[in-house]
């Protein structure tokens, strides 16, 4: 029986973690073409944090408080965030076949707003409408994909944002068989996904991470590793490339590394980015770009086709989840604090308390967060 109220984490405004309130809210109603999902796991992402902080800036002021999509925002408060939703369908709208009830699903959280695969007008569940940091969520039926996989629900909740974003980055940069790809921020959700997605295309991934995470990314398939703390980036990069040119940079960090990354690319190389955790405002020497005839690609989320490829990879076992830790939904503040500390490899997932099971003995949450990953 579906209750009238549920536990959820509601974002009540831009600001610090005090703007995230755990408590009772109404269970969402279901529209004619929608399904109601009982959430069993939901992954955390950098976008959740940046939206809460209002850290997206505006065209005129990069320091201004603004949410995702800037001047086209659909965010209203209170908002239940959470895009990486996994669960089971418990009710359907009038236009949805009744036999969907009971299906185990992973949600494509993109709100495409167009019939084609254009990303010019996208939004996402957890921003334009309520998401999965809750016990129940209503989503369009077309966004709820049945997934037949041996992975646990928590493991499946590491895929959507990270791997969908990563696949679109590689698609934008047209990464091909045998090419070399340098991935910055390679220990995070998107970065660890990019390592595997690059391998799935037959290309060769190289990882840039902070000290202590080298072996974890090598285990995921990185051909070589360079430390973010390096004092001679160019020399260290030449060392791991071993005479190969650098075809593509997949950058999730930005900041002071940006000009060095462009300098490292071969002539006619490609740069693709979907994040800026090291700083969004960067220095660009236009001469580097035009004399080397570089291509620069921005990327956010992904197309329907990109998600279809990710689903195929999940079903075939081509890509694997990297689950760093799980927390009960009631400990959301602690989970997001650990997420923001970046002391882990992969991703962190929250689980509604009634579905949460403590980690196995000898595998504490703290140890998980500090880098023990499963892949």
N, C-alpha and C positions, 0 to 999 in steps of 0.2 A: 504493500500500500504506500502510495506516495504522500508524504506529509505536506502540510501547508507552509512550513518554514524550514530553513536549513541553516547550517553553519557556513559562513563564507568570510573571506577577507575583502573588505570594501576599501577602495581608495577614495578618500573624501576631499582631496585637494592636492595641489602641488606642494612638495616640501620634503621633510625628513620621514623617518619610519613611523613617526607618530601619526602620520596621515593614513596609515594602514590599520584598519580597525577590524578585529575578529569578533564576530557575533552572529546574531540571528537575523536573517533576511527572508523575504518570501521566496518560495520555490518558483522559478520562472514559469510563465504560461507558455503553451506551445502553439505556434501559428499553424496555418493549414498545411504548409510545405515543410514543417520543421519536425525534429525529433527531440525528445527529452532524454538526456544522458545522465545516468548515475556515474559521477566521476570517481574513478579508482586511482588516478594518478595524474599529476600535472607538473610539467617541468618549468624551471625558472630560466629567465633570460635577461640579457642586458637591457633589452627594450623596456622591460617592466620597470627597471630602475630609472632609466632616462626619462620615461614618461612621468613617473612619480616626481622626479626632481624638476621636470620641465626643462630638460637640459638640451633641447634641440635648437634653441636660438631662432632667429628670424633672418631673412635675407639681408636686412639692414643692420642687425645687431646680433652677433653670434653669442653674446652673453645674456640675451633676453630670455625670460622664462617663456617657454613655448613647448608644445607637445609634438609628437610625431605628425608628419604631414604639414607642419608649420601653419600657414595661413588657411589651410583647408581642413582643419581639425574637426573630427566628429566626437571628440571626447567630452563627456559630461560627467559630473559627479553627483552621487557616488557611482563608482565604476568597479565591478569585479574584474580584475585583470586575470591573466593566465591563458596562454595560447596553446601550449603543448598538452592537449587534452586526450586522455584515454579513458574508456569506460564502457558501459553497457547501456543500450537503448532500453528505456523502461516505459516510454509512451510515445505516440506518434500523432501528428496532426491529421486532419480530415483527408488531405490529399496524398497521404503517405501510406503504402501498403502495411497492413497490420502485422504481417510476418516479419517486419523489421525488429519488432520487440524481441529482446533477448540477445541481439547481435553484439558481439565484442567489436568495438570500433576505435579507430584513431582518427582524429579530426584534422582536416586541412583547414587551418584557421584563417586563411586568406579570404577576404571579402572582395571579389574581383570587380563587381559593379559593371562589367561588360561581358558580352557573350563570347568575344574572341579572347585570345591569350595575352592581350595587352595589359601591361602593368601601370599604365598611365593614371589609373584612377582606383588603385587598390586601397583597402583598409584591412583591418583584421579583428578577429574575435578576441576580446580582452581589451579593446580600444574603442571601436565603433559600436560595440555591443558587449554585454557581459560575457566573461570567460570562465575559466575552469578552476580558479582558486576558491572552490565551493564544493558542496556535496552534489549539486545538480547543475546542469547547464543546458539551455536550449540552443540548438544550432540548425541551420538549413540541412535538410536531409541529404542533399547532394554533397555536403561537406563532411559527412560521417562515413568513413570508408571501413568496410569489414576487413579485418586483418587476421590472417591465419598464420600464426607464428609461435614458435616455442618460447619467445622472449616474454618475460613477465610484463605486467602492465607498467610498472615503474621504468623498466628498460625501454619500452616502447615510447614512453613520455619524454625520452631524450632526443627523439628524431626530428619532429616537425620543423621547428624554427631553425635549428642548427643545420640539419642536412638539406632541407629545402633551400635555405639561404645559400649554403655552400654549393649545391648543385647549380643554382642560378648564376652564381659568381663564375663558375667554370664554364658554363654555357655562354655567358656574356663575353668571356675572354677567348672562347673557341679553343679550349684546351684539347690537344690532339695526342694521338698515340706517340709515345716516345719523347714527348716534350718535358722539360724541367720546370717545376713550379716551386717557388719559395713561399711558404705559408707563415705569416707572422701570427703571434698569438695562438700558436698551434696546439696548446694544451687545453684551451677552452672548448665549449660546446661546438661552435662552428669550426674552429681550427682542427679539432680532433676528427670531426666529420670530414673536413676537406682532405685530410691525409688519405682516408679510405676512399673517398669519392674520386680523388686524383688517380689512385691505383685502379679503381674500377674502369677508368677511361684508358688505361694502359699508359698513363703518363707517370713521371717520376717525382714524388713529393720530397721536398726538403723542409725542415721545420726550424722555426725560430722560437725559443722558449726561454723562460727564466731558469736559473740554476736549480738542479734537483729534479727536473722533469724530463731530462734527456732520455732515460731508458724507457719511460712510459710512451713517448711518442715514437721511439724506434720500434717498440713492440707493436704499435699500431700500423707500422708500415713506412715510416719515414726512412728515406735512403741515407740521410745524414742530418746532423743537428748543429745549429749555431746558437750561441747563447746571446740573449738580449743584452747582457751586461758586457759584451765584447768591447775591447778597447780598439780593435782594428777590424771593423766589419768587413771591409773589402778583402783583406787578406784571409780572414776566416772563411768567407764565402767561397773564395777561389779554392781553398783547401778542401771543402766538402764537395764542390762541383767537379773537381778533378779534371779540369780542362773542358768541361761541357759549358756551352753558353746558357745563360738564364733566359728562358723564353717568357715566363709569366711570373708575376708577383701577385699573390692573393693576400691582401693586406687587411687585417682586422684591428690594427693598432694606430696607424697614423702618427701624429706627433712629430718629434724631431727626426725619426727614422725615414720619413717620407722622401726627402731628396736623395738620401743614400740608396734607397730602393730603386728609384728611377735611374740613378747613375749605374746601378748594377745590371740593369736589363740590357740585353743585346739590342742592336739596331733593329727597329721594327718589332720590338717586344711589346708585351701587353701588361697593363696594370689593372687589377680589379679590386674593388673595395666594398665592404658592407659594414664597416665599423670604424670607430675612432676612439678606442678606450685610452689611447696614449695622448690624445689631444686632437680636436677636430679642425683647428686652424693650423695650416701647414705652410711651409715655404716652398714655392715652385719657381724654378728658373725656366722660363718658357723656352730658352735656347736648348735646354736638355730635351724637352719634349719635341721641338720641331726639327732640331738637327739630327736626332736619332729616329725621328718619325715614329714616335711611340703612340700607342692607343691607350687611353685612360677610360675605364668603365666604372660607373657607379651602379650598385645593385642593392635592391631591398626586397626581401622575401623571394618569391619565385612564381613561375607560371603553373598552370594546371599540369602542363606537360612535364615540368621539372618534378612536381610532386609525384606524378605517375611513375617516373623513373625511380624515385626514392622508394616508393612502395614496392616496385619490382625488386629492387636491391634488398629490401627488408625480407620479402618473401623467399628470395633465393639464398639468403644468408651471405650475400656479397658484402654488406656492411654490417657492423656489429655495434651495439650500444656501448657507451662508456659511462656507466652509472657510478658517480663518485659517492653519493650519499642520498639517503631518504630521510625525511622529517615528517612528523604529523602536521597537518594543516594548522593546528592550534599553536605550533611553534614556528609560525611563518616568519616572524621577526628574526628569530635566530637563524633560520634557514637562509634568508636573504642577506643577513650580515655575513655569514660564512661564504655565500656566493660572491659577495662584493670583495671579500678578502683575497680571492683568486688563489688560494692555497691548495688547489685540487686539479685533477685532470678529468675532463669530460663535463658532466653536468650534474646538477642537484635537482631532486624531485620532491614535491610535497604530496602527501596522501591524506585524504580525509581520515580523521581519527578512528572512525569505526572500521576502516579497512587497513589501518596501519598495524604492521607487525614489527616488533623490535628486531634489529639486525641480529644475525646469528652470534652466538657467544664467541668472543675473541675478535669480532669485527665491529668495533665501536664506531659510532658516527664520527667522532673526532678523528680517528685514524683514517676513515674513508675520506673525509674532507681534506686531509693533509696529503692526499696523493695516491691512496690505494684504489686503483680502478680495476674494473672487470671488463674485458673486451673479448 
